[in-house]
Amino acid sequence: MISAVQDGVIIRVRVMPRAGRSGVAGVRDGSLLVRLNAPPVEGAANAELIAVLAEVLGVAKRAIVIVTGLTSKQKRLRISGITVDRAASRLRLNDFL
């Protein structure tokens, strides 16, 4: 789900657009599950995904790039300036495993 790359991490994410509220909701099928209030229209859900993860991880929005899955529910995101351990701790993955 989280792998180290030079100067950051790659996180596999599954999004659920049009949810009641936005936030990290656990782990599903080996991916981080993120609920988004925004609809998947004109990039609104992708923008909200970046905003939610930036806040949770404590990084700037510009540090997060969607590598694959721009129009899919399954995505891979590259987050610069964070380690695997810090990302897992900030996402509280142990609570969901």
C-alpha positions as CSV (number, residue, x, y, z in Angstrom):
1,M,0.0,0.0,0.0
2,I,2.8,2.4,0.9
3,S,6.2,2.1,-0.8
4,A,9.3,4.2,-0.5
5,V,10.7,6.1,-3.5
6,Q,13.4,8.7,-3.8
7,D,12.4,11.7,-1.7
8,G,9.0,10.4,-0.7
9,V,6.4,7.6,-0.9
10,I,3.9,6.0,-3.3
11,I,0.5,5.2,-1.8
12,R,-2.2,3.1,-3.5
13,V,-5.6,4.7,-2.9
14,R,-9.2,3.7,-3.5
15,V,-11.6,6.6,-3.5
16,M,-15.3,6.7,-2.8
17,P,-16.7,9.9,-4.3
18,R,-20.0,11.4,-3.2
19,A,-19.6,10.2,0.4
20,G,-21.4,11.9,3.3
21,R,-18.1,13.3,4.5
22,S,-14.4,13.3,3.5
23,G,-11.6,11.5,5.2
24,V,-9.5,8.4,5.5
25,A,-11.8,5.4,6.1
26,G,-9.4,2.5,6.4
27,V,-7.9,-0.1,4.1
28,R,-9.7,-2.1,1.4
29,D,-8.1,-4.7,-0.9
30,G,-4.6,-3.5,-0.1
31,S,-5.3,0.2,-0.8
32,L,-6.0,3.2,1.4
33,L,-9.7,3.9,1.4
34,V,-10.5,7.6,1.2
35,R,-14.1,8.9,1.2
36,L,-14.7,12.1,-0.7
37,N,-17.7,14.4,-0.5
38,A,-17.0,15.8,-4.0
39,P,-18.4,14.1,-7.1
40,P,-16.1,12.7,-9.7
41,V,-16.7,15.6,-12.1
42,E,-14.2,18.0,-13.7
43,G,-11.4,16.9,-11.3
44,A,-13.3,17.9,-8.1
45,A,-12.8,14.5,-6.5
46,N,-9.1,14.5,-7.3
47,A,-8.6,18.0,-5.9
48,E,-10.4,17.0,-2.7
49,L,-8.4,13.8,-2.5
50,I,-5.2,15.9,-2.6
51,A,-6.5,18.4,0.0
52,V,-7.6,15.6,2.4
53,L,-4.3,13.7,2.2
54,A,-2.2,16.9,2.4
55,E,-4.0,17.8,5.7
56,V,-3.7,14.3,7.1
57,L,-0.1,13.8,6.1
58,G,1.0,17.3,7.1
59,V,2.5,18.1,3.6
60,A,1.8,20.8,1.1
61,K,-0.8,20.1,-1.6
62,R,1.9,20.6,-4.2
63,A,3.9,17.7,-2.7
64,I,1.1,15.3,-3.9
65,V,0.9,14.1,-7.5
66,I,-1.6,11.5,-8.9
67,V,0.7,9.2,-10.8
68,T,-1.9,6.8,-12.2
69,G,-5.7,6.6,-12.1
70,L,-6.8,10.2,-12.8
71,T,-10.3,9.0,-13.9
72,S,-10.4,5.8,-11.9
73,K,-11.4,4.9,-8.3
74,Q,-8.0,3.2,-7.9
75,K,-5.1,5.6,-7.9
76,R,-1.4,5.8,-7.1
77,L,-0.2,9.0,-5.5
78,R,3.4,10.2,-5.1
79,I,4.0,12.2,-1.9
80,S,7.3,14.1,-1.7
81,G,9.0,14.9,1.6
82,I,7.7,12.1,3.8
83,T,8.9,8.7,4.8
84,V,7.0,5.4,4.9
85,D,7.0,5.3,8.7
86,R,5.7,8.9,9.0
87,A,3.0,8.4,6.4
88,A,1.8,5.2,8.1
89,S,1.8,6.9,11.5
90,R,-0.1,10.0,10.2
91,L,-2.6,7.8,8.4
92,R,-3.0,5.6,11.6
93,L,-2.9,2.5,9.5
94,N,-2.4,0.3,12.5
95,D,-5.9,1.3,13.6
96,F,-7.3,-0.2,10.4
97,L,-5.2,-3.4,10.1
